[in-house]
């Protein structure tokens, strides 16, 4: 009798080493929607700060699937449940637009969805591929959106999505802050009917994840140069959309990074072309205002904040400063909410809330609030007049030398 050996697909990943992909998953991996992720930068415009940050959503999706497989084995899930989690992990980012989170505000404002809303993509592009696996598109979407009893593996407080992107982003940027002991964490968490339970041996690993999230925010995810790039990109897209291109936002948000930049650099709008060209050549706007919560009334900016309102305020600042509206960018990111770990810690024979065990959580949340910055950016030649105008329009306390961080 002949024994047929089926070898899994092996992918060499710089973060996790050798990653095995089950043969039944390969048709999904080779699908156009997943292959498109090879051309979507994971960190948007962070490559303008960190030249190595050119890794993609494809790599992250494969890495997330790999860690999800380890978690499934740790939890002792059935073959059917494991297959569903692996597929959801691989597909969880197919809804991203060009430059990842840089296009997210546009997708949310003008298409009424976020990148987790992948129902349309999964049903239209993966339905026929999921059917032989006995997986329904609705179950995949439920896991991705956090509406399934298995969601905690890839969509929770200690999820493999977060573990992979912190490790991967730290690796490619060279920032030494994203260190997470993912394997120790996975060995010390358990999936129960009451949710995720953490063994007390995994407390330090869980804290390292929280610390990594906190330290990576200002140095990578909210670095001012990356934020300037995102604002310039968004204004370029808005100006391009004013020319009424075929397909509108729906089409441009399905582009990959290269296709989108080509469209912007060949736009009928001269402003869109100029902004895209500035991005391409790294001739970026500069900070005129970079203010923390102690300098402004944050409540006034968070109520009903939108891209349209940001452009309206930018116009007011530009008018007062004597320049064009396109010469001013207003960037008011959401104030970070408190991190929490809604997990129970198994301490001998009792279960205790993580916050009761770890006193660092409160300190880290205070740090995150202090990291928040409102930015007003402009061309170098307008920096001084825009600083004065923005301070008056936005009622910002005059920045000190330490605040400006020029």
N, C-alpha and C positions, 0 to 999 in steps of 0.2 A: 504494500500500500504506500502510495506517495504522500508525503506530508508537504503541503503547500505553505511556505512561510511568507507572510505578508509584512514587509518592512514599512514602518511609518515614514512619513516625510520628515527629514531632519533639517532644521534651520539653525544656523550658527548665529546666536544673538550675543552682542557684546556685553549685555547686562546679565542675562541668565545662563549663558553658555549654550549648550545644545538643547533645542526645543523640539519636541516630537509633536507632529500633527497627525492625528488619526486619518487613515485613508478615507473614511466616510466624510471627513470634514473638508478634504481637499477641493471638491467642487465649489464650496463656499469661498475658500481662500482664493481660488482662481477667478472668482466672479468679477465683472467689471466694477461693481460698486466697492468691493474691497480693494481691488488693485488701484482704483482712483486714490485711495488713501496714501499710496506711495508718494503722491504729489501734493499732499496737504501737510504743511509744516506743523509739527506738534505745538510749537511755542510761538506761532504767528511771527511777529516782527522782532523777537528776542535775538535773532541772528544779527541784528544791527548792533547789539551790545556784545553778545558772545558769538564769535565767528563759527564755533563748533555746533551751535544750536540749529542744525539743519535736519535733525531727525524728524520722522514723520508719524502720522497717525497710524500708518500700516504697522510699523515696528511696535508701537504702543499696543495696538490691538492684539498682535501675536503674543506679546509679553503678558498682557492681561489674561489671555486665554491660557497661557502656560501656568500662571499662578492660580487661575481658577481650577485647573486640573489637579494641582497639588491640594487645594482646599477640598475638592470633591472626594479625593482619596482619604484625606484626613477625617472628613465627616462620615465616611462610609456610605456615600450616596449610591443609589441604584444606578445601573447603566443608563436607564432612560433619563433620570434626573441629571446625571452627570453630563450627558449629551446635550441636554437643554441648556445647562449653565455654560458649557464650553461654547456653544453656538451664540448665546447671548453675549458672552464676553468678547467673541470675535466681532460681532456686529454692532457693539454698543456705540461706536463712534461714526457710523456710516452717515449720520445726519449732519455732520459738520460741513460748514461752508468753507470758502477759501480763507486761508490763514487762520483756521480754527476759530478761537474765541474772538478774533478781531472782527469777524463778520456776524457774530452772534447778536449784537444789538440791532443790526439791520434786519436780520431774519426775524427777530422777535417783534420789531416795530412794524415791519411792512408785510410780513407773511404770517404773523400771528402764531409762531411756533418757536420752539427751542430745539437744540440738537438732539435731545432725548426723544423727541416726537418722530419716531422712525416708522410708524405704522405704514405709511404710504410706500416708502422705499422697500420695506421688508415684504409686503404683500405683492408688489409689482415685480421686484427683482429677485426675490429669494423664495417665493411661494413654491415654485416647481422644484427647487433644490431641497427644500425642507420636507416636502411630502414623502420622499423615500425614507427619510429619517424618522418619520412618525412624529414630527414636531409641527405644531401649529404656529403661524406667524403671530397670533394674538398672545400666545404664551411667551414667545421671545420678547415681544414688546413689553409685556407685563413685568418680566424680570428686569429689563433695562430701566423701566420707569419706576421701579420700586414697589410694584403692586402685586408681588408674588411671594409666596412663603420662602422661595430660594433667593430672593433679591438681595438679601444681606451679604451674599458672597461678592457681588460686584457693585452693589449700590447700598452702602451702609457706612457705619462709623469706622469699621476696620475692614474696608473692602479692598479687593485685589487691584481694582482700577487705580485707586489712590496709591497703593504700594508701588505699582509699576511706574506711574508717571513721576513720582518723587525720585525714585532711584534713577530712572532714565534721564530725567531733566537735569539732575545733578551730574550725571556722568557726562552728558554732552555739553553742558555749559562749563563744566569744571568747578562749579560752585560746591564747596565742601559741606553744604548744609542739609542735603537731602538724604542723608544716610538713614536707612530704615532696615532693621533686621527682619525682613519679610518672612524668612523661613522659620525663625524662632516664633514670630507672631502666629504663623499658620499652624505650628505644632502645638500652640497653647490656646487656641480658640476652639469652641465646640458649638455646633448648631443644635439648639434644643427647641422644643415647642414654644418656649417663652422668648426665643430669640437667641442672640449670640452671647455665649458665656466665655469669659476669659479666665484662664488658669492664673493663679497669682504669680507663677513663674514667668508669665508674659507681660507683667506690668511695665517693666523697664522698656521692653520693645514697643509697647503701646505708647508710652510717653515719648519715645524717640520719634514716633510717627507724628505726634502732635507738635513736637519741637521743630521737626523738619518742615512741616506745613507753615509754621510761624516764621521761621527764618528764611524760607524760600520766597515768601510774599514780596518783601521790599527789594530783595536782591535779584530776583528773576521775574516772578509773575507780574509785579507792579513796578518794575524798574521804570524810571521816568522816560528813558529813551524808547523803550518798548511801547509805553503808553502814547508817546508822541507819534510813533509810527502808526499805531492803531488809529489815532484820531485823524491823521493825514489820509490814511487809507479810506476811512469812512466818509470823509468829506469828498474825496475823489469819486467814490461810488455814488454819492448823492448827486454830485454835479453831473456825472455821466448819466444817471437816471433821468435827469431833467431834459435830456435830449430824446427821450422816448425810444430806447433801443428795443429791438424785437425780443420778446420774451420777458422783458423787464427784470424785476428782482428775482423772480422764480428761476430764470435761466442763469443769471450771473451768480446766484448762490449755489448753483450746482456745478460751477466751474471748479477746476483745481487752481492752485496758486498761479501757475504759469499762464493758463488761459485767461484768468481774471486780470493779471497785470498787462497782458497783451491787449485786452479789450480796453483797459483804462488808458494805456499809452497811445492808443489809436482812436480814442473817443472823439466824437464831434464837439465835445465841450473842451475849450482851451484850458479852462481851470482844472478839469479832471486830468487832462494830459500833463499839465505842468506839475500837479501834485504827485502823480504817479512817477513822473520823471525824477522829481526830487527824491522820492523814496528809492528809486532804482539807483540813483547816484549817491545816495546817503547825504543829501543836502537838507538836513532836517531843521524843523522849527526848534526854537530854544525856549527854556522856561522863563516866563515873565513873573508868574506867581506860582509858588509851590507851598501851599498852606496846610497846616494841620488843624485838628479840631479845636485847638485852643485859640485859633485866630478867626474863626468864623462861626456863624450860627448854622450848624449842620442841618437842623430840622427844616430850615427854609429851603434847602436844596434837595432833600430827600422826598418831599411831598410831590408826587406826580412828575418826577424827573423823567426827561425823554431826550432823544436826539434833537427833536425839533426845538425844544426849549433851550438846549445847549447852543444851537445855532442862532436862536433869537438873542440870547445874552451875548454871544460872540459879536453879533451885529451891533449891539448897543455899545460894547466896549470899543469896537473898531471905530464907530462914529465919533465917540468922545476922543479917541486917540488920533483921529484924522487919517485913518488908513482904510483899506477895503475889508469887508466882512471876511473874505477868504484868507486874510492875513492873520486872523485870530482863531485859535482853537480853545474851546472850554471843555475840560475833562473833569467830571465829577463822578468818580466811581462809587458804587454802593458802599456804605459803611459796613465793615465786616461784622457779621453776627458772631455770637459766642460759639466757640467750638464746644462740643459736648460728646461724650462717649456714652450713649445709652446702652451700655452693656453691664452685665453683672459680673463681678469678680468672685471666683470660687476660692474662698479663704477657709481652708480646712473643710469643715462640713456645712458652712453657711455661705450664702450669697450676699455680697455687699455691693452697693453702687460704686462705680469707678471713681466718681468725684469724692467719695468718702475716703477712698484709699490714697488718691493722688492729690496733694495740695498744689501741684504745679498748674493745674488747669486754670484756676482763677488768674494766676500771674500771666500765663500765656495769652489769655483773652484780653487782659489789660494791655499787653504788648501789642497785640493785633490792632486794637483801637488807636493806639498811639502811632502806629505805622501809617495810618490813612492819610492821604494827601489829595487836596484839590489842586488841579493844575490849569494854568492858563499859559498857552504857548503861542509864540509869534516868530516872525522873521527877525534875525539878529538886529537889523537896523531900526526896528520898532520896539525893542525890548523895554526901554525906559518909559516911553509914553504909554505903552500898553500896561506896564506895571502900575502906573499911577491911575489910569482909567479903570483897570480891573479892580483895584483896591476900592475905588469909589463906587462902582456899579455893584460889586458883590459885598460891599461893607466889610472888607477884610482889614484887619489890623495891619498896619504897615510892617512888612517883614524886616526882621533884623538881618545882619550879615550871616548869622548862623542859620536862620530860617531859609534864606534863599539858596544856599548850597550851590552857588555858581562855581 
